[in-house]
Amino acid sequence: MAGHLFALEQYDLSPGAGGTVPVLRTAECRLVAVIRLPTDDVVIAFVEGPDADVVAAAVAATAWRVDRLIPARWLQPPVANPSNQDTPRQARES
């Protein structure tokens, strides 16, 4: 699986929808993380895949409505094993 990261945005959620994102895992794509910004009524999903067209096709197969798909990059990659790492607060207090 290629390590390119993409941000998928969904706007204007219908009331009560909750921003549910379907499981997205294919041979070429992987859902990495999903966040919801309730104040802005936006869901942002981060997906790894080889290119935008492959990610768009994988998302289309799930019937999840995506309003915008753009390249993204990690500013700080997720920690593989968070139990062995200091939290940001612990690191500041040390």
C-alpha positions as CSV (number, residue, x, y, z in Angstrom):
1,M,0.0,0.0,0.0
2,A,1.4,3.4,-1.0
3,G,1.8,5.9,1.8
4,H,0.1,9.0,0.2
5,L,-2.3,10.7,2.6
6,F,-5.5,12.3,1.5
7,A,-8.1,14.4,3.4
8,L,-11.8,13.7,2.6
9,E,-14.2,16.3,3.8
10,Q,-18.0,16.1,4.1
11,Y,-20.0,19.3,4.8
12,D,-23.5,20.1,5.9
13,L,-24.5,17.0,7.7
14,S,-28.2,16.3,8.0
15,P,-29.5,16.5,11.5
16,G,-28.9,13.3,13.5
17,A,-26.6,11.9,10.9
18,G,-23.7,12.0,13.3
19,G,-21.0,12.0,10.6
20,T,-20.8,8.2,10.2
21,V,-18.0,7.1,7.9
22,P,-18.1,3.6,6.4
23,V,-15.2,1.3,6.9
24,L,-12.8,1.9,4.1
25,R,-10.2,-0.8,3.8
26,T,-9.2,-2.2,0.4
27,A,-6.0,-3.7,-0.9
28,E,-4.9,-0.2,-1.9
29,C,-6.6,2.2,0.6
30,R,-6.8,2.5,4.3
31,L,-8.9,4.8,6.5
32,V,-6.4,6.2,9.0
33,A,-8.5,8.6,11.2
34,V,-11.8,10.4,11.2
35,I,-12.7,13.6,13.1
36,R,-15.9,15.6,13.4
37,L,-16.1,19.3,13.9
38,P,-19.6,19.6,15.3
39,T,-19.6,23.4,15.4
40,D,-18.8,23.6,11.7
41,D,-20.9,20.4,10.8
42,V,-17.9,18.9,9.0
43,V,-16.4,15.4,9.0
44,I,-12.8,15.0,7.9
45,A,-11.4,11.6,7.2
46,F,-7.8,10.8,6.5
47,V,-7.1,8.0,4.0
48,E,-3.9,6.5,2.7
49,G,-3.7,5.3,-0.9
50,P,-1.6,5.3,-4.0
51,D,-3.3,8.3,-5.6
52,A,-6.5,10.5,-5.5
53,D,-8.3,8.5,-8.2
54,V,-7.9,5.2,-6.4
55,V,-9.0,6.8,-3.1
56,A,-12.0,8.4,-4.8
57,A,-13.0,5.0,-6.4
58,A,-12.7,3.3,-3.0
59,V,-14.9,5.9,-1.4
60,A,-17.5,5.8,-4.2
61,A,-17.8,2.0,-3.7
62,T,-18.9,2.7,-0.1
63,A,-21.5,5.2,-1.2
64,W,-20.2,7.7,1.3
65,R,-20.7,11.3,0.1
66,V,-17.4,13.2,0.0
67,D,-17.5,16.9,-0.9
68,R,-13.8,17.4,-1.2
69,L,-10.8,15.1,-1.6
70,I,-7.3,16.8,-1.3
71,P,-3.7,15.7,-0.7
72,A,-2.6,15.9,2.9
73,R,0.6,15.4,4.9
74,W,1.4,14.5,8.4
75,L,2.8,17.3,10.5
76,Q,3.3,14.8,13.3
77,P,2.7,11.1,12.4
78,P,0.6,9.0,14.7
79,V,2.4,7.1,17.4
80,A,2.6,3.4,16.7
81,N,2.4,2.4,20.4
82,P,1.0,5.3,22.4
83,S,1.3,3.4,25.7
84,N,5.1,3.9,25.6
85,Q,5.0,7.6,24.8
86,D,4.6,10.7,26.9
87,T,1.4,12.6,26.3
88,P,1.9,16.2,25.2
89,R,1.0,17.4,28.7
90,Q,3.4,15.0,30.4
91,A,6.2,16.2,28.0
92,R,5.5,19.9,28.9
93,E,5.5,19.2,32.6
94,S,8.8,17.2,32.6
